[in-house]
């Protein structure tokens, strides 16, 4: 039980004093960057899916 208590206390100390947390403005900027990158990636995947589906529809109707 003592080992668990020591582990919890040391973990708390490390999270409070040894970890460098980003500023709120940095966190906002990075979150916006992730959101924009995710949207671009989703649009790119959607475009590839649309082209592939259209191509397969054309192949199936052309060579029926």
C-alpha positions in Angstrom: 0.0 0.0 0.0 2.9 2.3 0.7 4.2 1.8 -2.8 0.9 2.9 -4.3 0.8 6.0 -2.1 4.4 6.9 -3.1 3.6 6.4 -6.7 0.6 8.7 -6.6 2.4 11.4 -4.7 5.4 11.3 -7.1 3.1 11.3 -10.1 1.2 14.3 -8.8 4.5 16.1 -8.1 5.8 15.4 -11.6 2.5 16.6 -13.3 2.5 19.8 -11.2 6.2 20.8 -11.2 8.1 18.9 -14.0 5.7 19.0 -16.9 5.6 22.1 -19.1 2.0 22.9 -20.0 1.2 25.0 -23.1 -0.3 28.4 -22.6 -4.0 28.7 -23.4 -3.4 30.8 -26.6 -0.9 28.1 -27.9 -3.5 25.5 -27.2 -6.1 27.4 -29.1 -3.8 27.9 -32.1 -2.8 24.3 -32.2 -6.4 23.1 -31.9 -7.4 25.3 -34.8 -4.5 24.0 -36.9 -5.5 20.4 -36.1 -9.1 21.2 -37.1 -8.1 22.8 -40.4 -5.7 19.9 -41.2 -8.5 17.4 -40.4 -11.0 19.2 -42.7 -8.5 19.3 -45.6 -7.7 15.6 -45.1 -11.4 14.7 -45.0 -12.1 16.7 -48.2 -9.2 15.0 -49.9 -10.3 11.5 -48.9 -13.9 12.5 -50.0 -12.7 13.7 -53.4 -10.7 10.5 -53.9 -13.8 8.4 -52.9 -16.0 10.4 -55.3 -13.6 9.9 -58.2 -13.2 6.2 -57.5 -17.0 5.7 -57.2 -17.6 7.6 -60.4 -14.9 5.7 -62.2 -16.3 2.3 -61.1 -19.9 3.4 -62.1 -18.6 4.3 -65.5 -16.7 1.0 -65.9 -19.8 -1.0 -64.8 -22.2 0.8 -67.1 -19.8 0.8 -70.1 -18.8 -2.8 -70.0 -22.1 -4.4 -68.9 
